[in-house]
């Protein structure tokens, strides 16, 4: 069985920390390794504990959640971020930090479950593969009134641009309106892996991973001149998936 995902809970309100701890404890894939009651303590705890994910409140005195997230990006091990707050107006800013999710108080158990599922897909990909049967289905793509059926194995990578998902194969590029997260879920039983908020890559085509800047990387794939961006939050999980 794979090791549990380690989590740090950061919130200046004790009741909110206790509530979130209780809800997370219902999920065996998450292990809470610590908690912090301020932004300053969050940085210290993250340095000491090196959690996989930080559940992070936004509105805190002195150092708010956005400032904490920015500081966490400078750590040697950059944790994933799930914002947990009573304020919906910060959601757009939160995703500048490539947050996995944005949970609103009072917490909804179903939304928390969805956030944890996303974390599992990023941090425990082999577990998901072992419990999912390979699908025989093909991806339907409409072009000029015709419907093409693509074998997912032939897709090299997928990226999202201006509300359109673009599927790159050796021979052509196809466009669909299906959101990237839906494509990710539909092809979970294949070798696709999220490397950036806007990119999925077929790991069977990966050739080389090259350092870029500020902890990010670029990925070379077979038969393509363009290098693909790998966000720093996904580097560790990508290497764990690729390397023996």
N, C-alpha and C positions, 0 to 999 in steps of 0.2 A: 504493500500500500504506500502511496506517495506521502511525503511529509506534508503536514498541514501548512497552509498559507499563514504566515505570521503577520499580526496586525497590531498597530498602535492607535489608541483612541485619544483624540485631542479635543477637549471641550472645557471651558472654564466653569461650567455648571455641573455639579456632582450628579444631580438627578438625571441629566441628559446622558452622562457617561454611563451611569448604571443601567439606564433603559437600553442604550445601544449594546452594551455588553451582554445583557440578557437576551436580546434578539439575536445577536451574532452567535451566542452560545448554542443556539438551536441548530447551527450548521457545523457539522463535524470537520469540514474542510478548512475552517478558519480557527486559528489559535491566537488568542489575545495575549500578547507578551508584555504589554505595558499600557499605561495611560498617563496623560499630562493635562494639567489644568491651566496652562498658558502657552503662548507661542514660544517663549524663551525655553520653557521646560521641554517643549516638543522637539526642538532642535537637539537638545542634550540627549533626550531619550532615543531619538532616531540615530544619533551617533553611537550610542552605547549598544542598542538592541538590533540595529540594522533590519528593521521590519520590511516585509515584502510590500505592505500597503499601510497607508495612514488614513484613518477616518478623521477628517479635519473640519472643525467648526470654522465659520467665517468671521463672525462678529465676536472678537475677544479684545479685552483691554490691552493697551500698549502695543502688542504685535498681533495684527489680525491674521486670518487664515491665508489670505493672498500673499502676505509677506512671508509667512511660514513656508508656503509652497515654493516661493521663489528661492528661499534659502535652502530648502531640501534639494533643489536642482543642483546645488554645488557639492553635495556629498559624493563620496566615492561610490557608495551604493545608493542609487536614487530610487526611493520607493514609489509605487503607484499611489495615486491620490483619489480618494472618494470624499468629496465635500459633503458635509452633513450640517444643515443649517435651517433656521426658520425664515430665511430671507431669499425669496426666489429671484430678486432683482440682480443678484450677483452671478447668476448662472452663465451668462455670456462671457464674463471675465474669467470665470473658473476654467472654462475650456481652453483658454489660452495656455493653461498649464497641462493640457492634455489629460484632464481628469477622466477617470474611468466612468464616474457617475456623479450625480448631484442629487442627494437625498434631502427631502424637506421634512422638518419637524411639524407636527408629531409624525414619527416614522410609520410608514406603511410597510407591512411585512412582505407584501408581494414585490414592492419596489426594491426592498433590501435583498430579497432572493434573486432578483434579476441582476443587481449589482454584483452579488457574490458569484453568480453564474459567469458574468463577464470576467471577473478576476480569475476564476478557474480556467477559463479558456486561454487566458494569457499566461498564467503561471503553472497550470497543470495540464498542458495539452495532451500528453501521452495518456493520462487518465481518461480524458474525454474520448480519445481514439479507441481505447480498449473496450469501452462500453457502447460503442456505436457501430452498427453494421455498415459495411460499405454499400452505398446506394448504387443501383443500376440505372437510375434516371439520368437524363441529360438536361442541360439548361436550354430553355427555349428563348431564342432571340429573334425579334421581328425586324425585318429590314425591307423597305419598299413593298410592304404588303406580304412578303414571303416570311415564313417562319423557319429559321435554321435551328438545328438541335446540336448543341456543342457538348462534346465529352469534356467534363471538367479537367481531366488529365491533360488536355491540349491547351488549356489556358495558362499562360506564363505568369501574368499578374493582372490585377484589377485596381483601378484607381477612380476616385470620385472627383468630378470637376463640374462646377456650375449645375448642380442638381442632376447630373448624368453620371452613371457608372460606366466606365470604359473597360472592356475586356480585351486584353492583348493576347493574341495567339501568334504562332510562327507565320501564318499566312495573312492575317488581317486583324483589324480592330472592329469590335462591335460595341454598340451603345445600347444601354437599357436604362430605364428610369428607376429600377429597383435600388433602394438604398443599400449602401455598403454593408451595414450591419445585418440586413436581411440576407444578402448574398453570403456573408460569412456564416450565418446560421444554417443556410440551406446546403452549404458545401463543407460542413463541419467534419464529415467523415472522410474528406480528401485531405491532401497535404497543404492546405492553404493556411497561412499564418499572417496575422496583422502585424505590420512593421511600423505603421504610422496611422494617424487618425484617418488618413485618406487613401491608404494603400493596403492591399492584400497581395501576398506573393505565394506562388506555388513553390514549395521548398525543393521539389524535384529539379528545379531549374537553377537553383542558387549555385554560383561559382565562387564568389569572393566577397568578403566583408572588409571594408576599408574605413579607418577612422576619418572623420570629417572635421567638425569643430564643436566645441562646447559639449562633448560627450556623445554627440550624434555620430552616426555612421552612414556610409553609402554601400549599397548592395549591387553587385554585378550579377546579372542573370544570363543564361545561355541565349545566344542569338539576338541580343538587344544591345544597342549602343548606349542607350540612356542608363545612367545609374539611378537606383531607387533610393529614396531617403528612408533611413531607419531612425526613428526617434529614440532618444536616450532611455526613455521609460520602457522600451521594448527590447533593448539590446541583450540584457541578461537572459530573458526568456527565449529569445531567438537563438542565442548561442547554446543554451541548454537543450533546445530542440534539435539543433543541427549536429552537435558534436557528440562523438562516442565517449 
